[in-house]
Amino acid sequence: MARSGGEVLALSSRPGSYEIESGLQVRTSRRWFSFKSMCFGPGLLLDVWRSKAKVLHLHFPWPFGDLAYLFAGKRRPLVVTYHSDVVRQRWLLKLYTPLMNRFFAKADRIVATSEQYVATSPVLQRWKHKVSVIPLGVDEDTLPLPREDDLKRIEGTYGQGFMLFVGVLRYYKGLEYLIRAAEGAGCRILIAGAGPEEGRMRSLVSELGLENVEFLGFVSDEEKAALYRLCGAVVFPSHLRSEAFGVTLVEGLMAGKPLISCEIGTGTSFVNEDGVTGHVVPSGDSVALRDAMNDLNSNPEKAKIMGSAARQRYEALFTGEKMRTSYQELYREVLGCGVGGEVIDSDRSSCA
């Protein structure tokens, strides 16, 4: 998380090593194969074993990462960022649970991204005594300023004030409900992104005869910045717990746009404060989505006020710097350094 020092270990189809972010070392081992969204590559175990890191920080769920720590972590302090419950692969979860429990038993701290997810996750409730909450943060410089030619092209084609979805088109994104909400909506809806659900969603638009839904496919960061600038609101219809947080919502806050999301008992309703930064509606409810879009579309002053509140919420809670600082303090804590201490060697008690 720091902008200097540290090391990132990962799997990739293109193994190698390079340096980013003022000294952050990245080393990738060969990914042999993937199964059920889980990638495997034994080279990672050797990288973890050789690493001189004082704290190991892994992300969950990733069973192969659990194995890498248990076999090669050398009992070093462990921080785990918990992104999501295992939602879809129920039968695999039964097989995985013993490994998962052993992994969490070794963890010094488990980081959830919102209090809402802690309260609604049976797994996090079991390990609540070692859970800390650190929301995801986004640096403003990760999204470039929109280019003038992109602004002119998009506005010339789609106008302004449209409802905008940004993300990978996956099963849990609730796109079917958004598309059905377009029937009777008094606004245009742009869907930016690609993914496995694209074909089915295009067929649904055709079946319903909708003329106010547009698929943009993959967009560049510059195009995405222009879309955020021109949209009337960011719509995030995810309806399953696989959506644990929603970085797109944070980008919407950063852009100063009102949000529309669904109540699914996760961090999405922490990012989007209902009635303040936008609307939170029941999940899987196309009528409620339509009403929320029509409300913001027909009440520009309300949308402006919510957009201003959105920007303020981003600055207060979701900046990249706030997340970095929180993780740095957590690393010091698990090393026994206390707040503000400086780690000077791998012994947990050795702090400046």
Sequence and secondary structure as in RCSB ss.txt:
>XXXX:A:sequence
MARSGGEVLALSSRPGSYEIESGLQVRTSRRWFSFKSMCFGPGLLLDVWRSKAKVLHLHFPWPFGDLAYLFAGKR
RPLVVTYHSDVVRQRWLLKLYTPLMNRFFAKADRIVATSEQYVATSPVLQRWKHKVSVIPLGVDEDTLPLPREDD
LKRIEGTYGQGFMLFVGVLRYYKGLEYLIRAAEGAGCRILIAGAGPEEGRMRSLVSELGLENVEFLGFVSDEEKA
ALYRLCGAVVFPSHLRSEAFGVTLVEGLMAGKPLISCEIGTGTSFVNEDGVTGHVVPSGDSVALRDAMNDLNSNP
EKAKIMGSAARQRYEALFTGEKMRTSYQELYREVLGCGVGGEVIDSDRSSCA
>XXXX:A:secstr
  SSS EEEEEESS EEEEETTTEEEEEEE  EEETTEEE THHHHHHHH   SSEEEEES HHHHHHHHHHSTT
  EEEEE     S HHHHHHHHHHHHHHHHH SEEEES HHHHHH HHHHHTGGGEEE    B GGGS    HHH
HHHHHHHH SS EEEES   GGG HHHHHHHTTT SS EEEEB  TTHHHHHHHHHHHT SSEEEEES  HHHHH
HHHHH SEEEE   STT  S HHHHHHHHTT  EEEEE SSTHHHHS BTTTEEEEETT HHHHHHHHHHHHH H
HHHHHHHHHHHHHHHHH BHHHHHHHHHHHHHHHTT  TT  B SSSTT B 
